[in-house]
Each structure stands twice: as C-alpha cells, then as structure tokens.
Amino acid sequence: MEDQQAPQPTVGDAKVITLCGSSRFEAEFTEVNQRLTMEGCVVISLGMFSLPELPDYDWTTDRSDLKGRLGGVHFQKIRMADEVYIVDPGGYVGESTQREIAYAESLGKLVRYLSRERLARTGDGPKSESDQPEEAEAKDQQDQDQEGK
C-alpha cells in the first residue's frame, strides 16, 4: 500500500469561516451563509437552530451536558476556521457568543461582525426594534427564566 498524505493547501484555496451567534437568528445565519458561500468561502455554521424532537428522550434532563457537548463541538469548528464571523443583528452578542469570540481571539483568528459590516455599508444603525441589543437581552432573560421552570 502506498503512503497517503493529507492534501496540502494550495494558493487560492477557499477561506474557511465559522459562523457564531444566537440560534434565534436563523434567517440571518442563512443569509450570511449564502453570501459567504457565493463569495467562494467554505462556511461552517450551527448544526441546529433548535433541539430536535426525539421519541422517548427528554432534553431537559440532559440540558447542561448537551450544552457542554455542543459548545465543545462549536469550539472545534472555531479551531478549524481561518476566521470567525459573528451573526449579531443590531450588535447583540450573548454570553455563549462572547465566550466563542474570546476563544477565537485567543487562537489569533480574525473576527468579523455582521452588525459592523451592515453599519459600514449603510451608515445606519439597527433596522428594527427587534434587532435592538436591549430587546434581545430581555428575550434572553425570558428564555433563561423559562428554562429554569
């Protein structure tokens, strides 16, 4: 058998970009994923935007372990990337995304932000009240309160 080596990157290989942000921004993730793909990038996104319904499985009893496993997988996605793109409509960045940004920066990854690019393109701030960081933070607190019940 011949020795096989991993393919070596060549000049012009596509840039690998991992998307980070709140899973509640599914439409924005789709928009960014499509745009970056059309620009010739390899895009790594969230594996799911909500927990799947599985027969005979109670996600609530596994929530902390699940969250840890999914976070670990996402950190691996960050390690695989050339850069990280934060999907942050209106500038909203939650706790998990803040940890991901810190991790990416600790690895020396370039971190780009949807909100900053929109602002640079248009000169405008958030497009709607639902994009306001304060409202998203209040929604986060409501979600956390619901989970605690």
N, C-alpha and C positions, 0 to 999 in steps of 0.2 A: 504494500500500500504506500502511496506517495504521501509525503508530509503535506499537510494542508495548513496554510496560514490564513489568518483573518485578513479580509480585504483591507488594503491601506487606503486612507482617504486621499483623494486627488484634488488638485486645484479645481475649483468650480463645484465641489460637492455642495449639496444643499445645506443651508444652515438649519440646525435643529433648535426648535423653540418650544419650551414648555409653557403652557398657559396656567396661570394661578388666579384664584379669586373665589368669590362666594358662588356656590352652586345655584343660588337663586337667580343668577344672571345667565341662564341657559341661552337665551336669544342672543345676548352679546357674545358669549363664547362661540356660538355658531357663526356669527358674523365675522369675528376676528379670525377664527379657524379658516373660514373660506377665503378671506382676503389674503392671509399669510400664505396659504397653500397656493393661491393663484400667483403670488409673488415668487413661487418656487421654493418655499420653505417646507421642511418636514415639521409638522405640528403635533405635539403630544398634549392631549387635553385631559380633562377629567374622565374617569372611567364610567361614572354615572352621576346623574344630577339628583336622583332620589333613590332611596333604598328599594330594591326590588321586592315584590311580594312573593314569598316562598311558602308553599304549603307546610304546615307544622313547624314553622320557625318564627320565633318571637325576637325581633331585632332589639326590642327594648331591654331584654335581659343580657344582650351582648354588646350594648352600645359603646361602652368605654373601650372594650377590646377591639371592636370593629373600627372605632375612630382611630385608635393607635395603629392598627394594621394599615388602614387606608392612608393615614398620614405618612407611614413608612414607605409605602409604595409611591406616594407623591414625591417624597424626598428623593427617591431613586430616579424618578422622572426628571427632577431638577438636576441631579448629577449627570444625567445623560445629555442634557441640553447644552447648546452653545450659549443660549441666552434665555431669559425668563421674561414673559410678557404678562403683566398684571391686568386682568379684566376688572376694571374698577369704575363702572359708570358713576359719574358725579364725584369721583375721588374716594368712594367708600372702600376701605380696607379693614376687614375684620381681624380677629385675633389669630386665627389659623393662617390667614394670608400674611399677616405681619411676621409670623414665625418662618414662613416659606421665603419671604423677602430676605430676612436676616440670614437664613441658611444659604440662599443663592449668593448673597453678597459675601458671605464668609468663604465661599468657594471661588470668588472672583468673577462670578457670572455677571454679564450685562443685564440690568433690569430695566425694562421699558414699561410704560403705563398707558393704557387706553385713554384715560381722562386727560393726561398731559398732551397726548398726540391730538386728541379732539380739540383741545384748547388752542394748541399751536396752529391747527388747520383753520379753525373758525374764529378764534378770538373770543368765543362765547364760553360761558360757564355751563353748568349742568342744564340739560334740555328740558327736564320736567321735575315736578316736585318729588316724584318717586325716585329720582336719581340723587336727591339731596343726601349727603352723608348722615345728617342727623336723623332723618326718617329711616334710613337703612339701619342705623344703630338701634333705634327704638324697636324696629321689627326684629332685630337680632335678640334683643332682650325679651320680647314677647315669645320668640321661638324657644329660648332657653327656659323661660318660665313654664312653657307648655311641656317641655321635655322633663322637667322636674316633677311633674304631676304623675 
